[in-house]
Amino acid sequence: MNNLNKSDIYFHTAADHLQISDRIRTLMLTPERDVKVQLAIRLDNGEIGTFIGYRVQHDSARGPMKGGLRYHPQVDDEEVRTLAQLMTWKTAVVDLPYGGAKGGIAVEPRSLSKGELERLTRKFVDQIHDMVGPDTDIPAPDMGTNGQVMAWFMNQYQKYHGFQPACVTGKPLELHGCEGREEATGRGVVIIADRLFHQLGQSLKGKKVALQGFGNVGSFTAKFLHERGAIVVAITDVRGGCQNPAGLDIPELTEYAKTNNGVQGFPGSEPVTNEQLFATKCDLLIPAALGGQLTKDTAPLVKAKYVVEAANDPTTPEADEIFHERGILVVPDILANAGGVTVSYFEWVQNRSVVHWPLDEIRAKLEQRMNAAFDAVWQISQQSNVTLRTAAYVLGIGRVAKATELSGVS
């Protein structure tokens, strides 16, 4: 089953619940634009490097399209189309005036020098600058990209269109970025986890957590879990993992990972694999790595009572059904990891308004919006007796469907 089929299953389950017509379903599922471009750059050794770049603009019924730009060897049209669709539902779930898009380049960024990455980014902008912009499609950092890549992107875009800081988000603060953007996805994940336990009449404080992934999202998730009193007992990254049933010292582990290129071998811990992490005895499992990690083979291993999806598309439909049958509550990605796009929206608003909000205000606005989205999803789940994933899709798809119908087709 490919990624598109997986995401379509979730879509049609919610669309059936909403009784959306076949005509509107076709409109909502078909991307507005799907572009593939060839990128040729001169490498540092004098040879020519060739790469393929993608940008899929899925839906603009609710506003300009929004979505990350990822640099990763596995980037292809299928993955980008799936993630663009998920962005449409995600922005609607947190009620942002956006549609969904996604882009990327099939490349291992660590294999290129800084100069090669810059040339590759600028060549990509040369190819797509006329189809993106503050009122059309606003890229942001994703896997393998960061504020520096966004700075190059903005600079190259402005050579064609003049001063336009709102053309991308996730920029460095010195180039009109937003306070709290780097931490936003991880902070949003923890806000949602906290709200989940609040709704259950419990507290996140003291809960044991297993966390897959220790990149930008995973490391900030661990930091904020620690600050709210949760006990992180196991973490894995691309090179290995560490565990301690009594809890890992997150501040020390964060510094260790920076100097040792990962969490493996952290003093006072034992090694752990991804499969062992899934089987860890804990209250909460947070997948914060690549998609497709929780499958029909790994889902039966999970001992946690709750799963909060920090990664994009980490759970297959088969695994989702297993969790449902086992009574494991799953908070879906289109709600749980929406903190990043929410603060990107704050950055876009500030750029358009030429204002600057302090970090405390950004954090307060993020908490308010994430909690409101969770409460809306929770209410649909309780009233309609559906899973939180179906409830989130019902909320997001319902908003997009209404906008599509009201806009009409000329």
N, C-alpha and C positions, 0 to 999 in steps of 0.2 A: 504493500500500500504506500503510495507516494505522499508527500507532504500536502499537496493540493487536495487529494482525496480525504486525508485526515481532517483538514480544516473544514472541508465541505460537509463532513458528517456533523460536526458541531453546529455549523450554520443551519443545516436543514432541520436538525432537531429543534432549534429555537424558532426557525421559520414555520415549522409545522405548528408549534405552540401558538404562534402569532397569526396563523392562517394567512400567510403572505402568498400572493398569487404567483404563478409561474413566471409571468411577465416581469414582475418586480424582482423576483429572485434572479432572473437572468441579468437584469440591469445591475443588481448589486454585486453579483459574483464576477462579472466581466470587467477586467481592468480597462480604464479609459485610455491608457497608453502603456506600451511595453517596448522598451528600447534596449538594444544591445549594440555596443560600439567597440571597435578595435582601437587599442591604445598602443602606440609604438613610441618608445623613448630610447635615448642613447644612454647606455649603462656606463658606469665609471671606467670599465675596462675597454671602452670604445665600441663594444658590440651593441647590436640593436635588440632590445627586449620588447616582446609583444605580449599584451595582456588583453583580456576581455572585460569590459565594464558593463554594468546593468543599471537601469533605473526603471522601476515600475510605478506608475501612478494609478492607484486603484480606484479612488472615489473622491469626488469633490462636492457631493451633495450638501455637506454641512460647512464647507469652507475650503481654504487652500490645503493642499495635501502636505502631510508631515511624516517624516520617517528617516531612520538612520542610514548611514553610509558605512558598510563594513568591508574590511580588507581581510580576506581569508581564502585559503586554497579551495574550500568547498563551496564557495559562492557560485551559484548558477541561476538560470532563469526560474527554475521551479521553486528554489528556496526563496528568492527575492519576491516572487509573486505571492507565495504563501504569507510571508512576513508583511508585505504591503497590505494584504487583506486584513491580517490581524491588527495592523495599525488603524485601519478604518474603524473596526469595532472598539478598539482600545480607547481612541480619542473620544468616541461617543459615550463610552461607559463613564468616563470622568468628565463628560459634558464640556469638552473643548470645541471651539468653532473650527474644527479641522476635519479633513478626510485623511486617508492613509496612503503612504508611499513607502518605498524602500529602494535601496540601491547598494551597489557594491562592486568590487573588483576581485576577480579570482587571482589572488596573489598571497604569498607568504610574506607579510611585511617585514619580518625579522631577517629575511634573506636580502633585503635591499638596504642600501645606505640611506642616510637622511636626505642627501641630495637626490637620489633616485626616487625616493618616496615623494619628494616635492615635485619633481618633474612629472611623475605619474599622476599626481593629484591635479596639477595644472592642465595636463593634457586631457584628463577626464572633464574638467570644467569647460575646456575649449569645445568639447563634443556635445555637452548638454546644457550650456548656459542659457540657451534660448528657450528651454522648456522648464526651467526652475526659476524661483525668485520669491520675494516676500509675499506676493499675492497669489502665487501659483503652487509652489512646492518648495518646502523649506527643509533641506537636509540637516543632519545632526550627527554627532559621533556615535559609533556602534563598535562592535567587535573589531579590534585591530586599528581603530582610528581614535583620535583624541583632539584636544583643543588646538594643537599645532596644525593638524590636518585641516581643521575648520578655518584656521587663520589663512592658510594657503588658498583654500577654496574661496574664501571671501575676497582675498586680494585679487585673485585671478578673475573672479566674477565682476568685480568693480572696474576692471580694465575695459569691460564691455558696457557696463550699465551705470557707472558712477557710484558715488557713496551709497551703499546699501547694507548697513550692518545687520538688518533683519533677514538677509538672504540665507543665512545659516544660523543655527544656535549651537550651544556648547563651545562657544569661543572663549579664549582667554579673557580675563577681566580687563586687561589693558586694551583689548580690541572690542569693548562694549559687550562683554560676556555678563553672565548673571552669577551673583553670589549663590553658592550652594548647588550649582548645576552638576558638578562632578559627583557629589554625594547623593544626588536626588533619587536615583533608582533604588539604591540600598536603603535609604531612609524611608522611602515609600513602602518597601517590602516590610520593614519592621513596624511602621504605622499600621499596616493592614494586619499583621500578625497580632499586634497588641489589641486592635479592635476586635479581631476574631475571639480572642479569649475574654475580652470584656463582654461581648454578646453572649458568651457561654457561661457568664457569671464567674469567670476565673481571672487569673492574672498571668501575664507573660513572665513576670518575675519568678525565678526559680524553675522555670520550665527548661528541660534538657533539649538541646537542638543539635541536629546533624546537618552540616552545610556542604553541599557539593559545589565547588568552584570558589576560587579566591582571587579573581581578577578585580576589576573595578567594582562590580556589583557585589560580589561575594565578600570582599574585604570590608566595604562600608556596611554591608548587612551585619557582618560579625561585630564590627565596632558598635553599631547602634543596639544590637541585641545585648551586648555586654553592658552598655550604658543603662539599659532598662532592666537589668538584673537577671536576664536569661543566662543559662549555663550552656555554652557551646562545647560539646563533648567530642565532636569529630569533624574534621575538615579534609577535603581532598582538592587537589588542583591537577594540572596537566602532567605533573611529574611524579605525583605520589600523594601521600596523605599522612595525617597524624591523628591520634585519638587519646583521650584521657577521660575515663568515666566520671572523674571528680570535676572535670572542667578544664579547658585550656585557658591559659592566660593570654587573652586576645591582644592587649597592648604589646606584650613581649613578642608574641607570635607574629604580629604585623611587622615589627622591626626585624625579626629574624628572617621573614620571608623576603624582605627587601635586600638583605645582604647575602642570602643563601639561595636566591633564585627559586624560592618555593617553600612550602611548609614541611616537606619531608625531612625527617631527622630532628625535628624540634625537641630540644632537651626536656625530659620529663614526660615524654609521650611515647606511644607505640605506633608502628606503621599501620596503615589501613588502606585497603583498595576501595574503589567505587562500590563494588558489590557488597563488601563488608560494611561500608558506610550506610548503604540502603538498609542493611539488616541490623543496624545499630539500635539498641534499645533506648528509645528517647520519646519525647512528647511530640516533637515537631521536626519534619524533614523539609529542608529548603533546597531544591535544585536550582543552582545559579550558574550553570555551565552551558554547554551546547544543548540544542534541542534533541528530542527523541531518546532521552536517557532512561525514562521510566516506561518499560515495555511489558508485554505479557510475560516475559521471562524474569524481569527484575521486580515488577510490582508485587508478586507473592512474597518477596524477601522483606518488604517494608514492615517494620514493627511500630513505626510512629502512628499516632492517632490522627495527626493532622499533617497536611502537605500545603505549603505556600509556594507557588511557582514564581521564582525570581527570574528564571530563564525564559526565553521565548520558546513556546511549543515543546516543553520538556516531556509531556505525557502523551502517549499514543491512546487512541480510543479504546483499544483492548485493555490497556492498563487502567484507564479511567473507569471502565466497567468493573474491573477487579476491585479497585478501591471502593466503588459504590457498594458492591456486594459485601465487602468486608467492613463496611461502616467507617471507612477512613474519609474524613472530610477534606476536600481539595479546594483551595482558593485559586482560581485560574489566573494564568499569566496576564490576560487582558485587563484584569483588575489589579493584581498584586504588584506588577512591575511598571505600572503607569506613572510612577513618580518622576521618571526621567522626562517623559514627554510633557508632563504637567509643568515642570520647572522650565522646560524649553519654551512652553507657551508664555510663562512669565517673562522670559528673556525677550521673546518676540514682541510682547506688549510694551516692554520698557524701551526697546529699540524704536518701535513705531511712535512712541509717545515722547521720546527723548527725556526719560526720567530714570532714576536709579533707586531701587529698593534695598534696604539693608538686609543682612542675612537673617536676623530674627523675624522680620516681616515675611521673607520668602518661606522660611520654615513654618511659620504659623499658617500662611495661605496654603501650603502644601498639605499640612495636617488636616485642615478644614475640608479641603476638596477630596482628599483620599478617604476620610471618614464618611463624608456624605455619599460618596460612590459606594463604599462598602455597605452602608446602611440601606441604600436603595436596592442593591443586589440581594442582601440578606432578606429584606422584606418580600421581594419577588419569590425567593426560594421558599420562604415560610408559607406565603399565601397560596402558591401554586404547587407546593410539594415537589419541587424539582431540585436538582443539584445546584450548587453555587456556580458551576461552569455554565449550565443551561440558563440560569438566572442572569448571569452577566451577559451572555449572548442575547437573551431576550431583551435586556435593557439596551445594549448597544445597537443591535440590529433593528430593534423597534424604532429607535431615534433616527437611524439612517433611512429606514424604509419610509417613515413619515416625511422626512425632508425630500426624499426622491419623489414621492407621490405629489407633494405640494408643489414641487418645482415643475413637474410635467416634462413632457418630451416634445420638442418643437420639430 
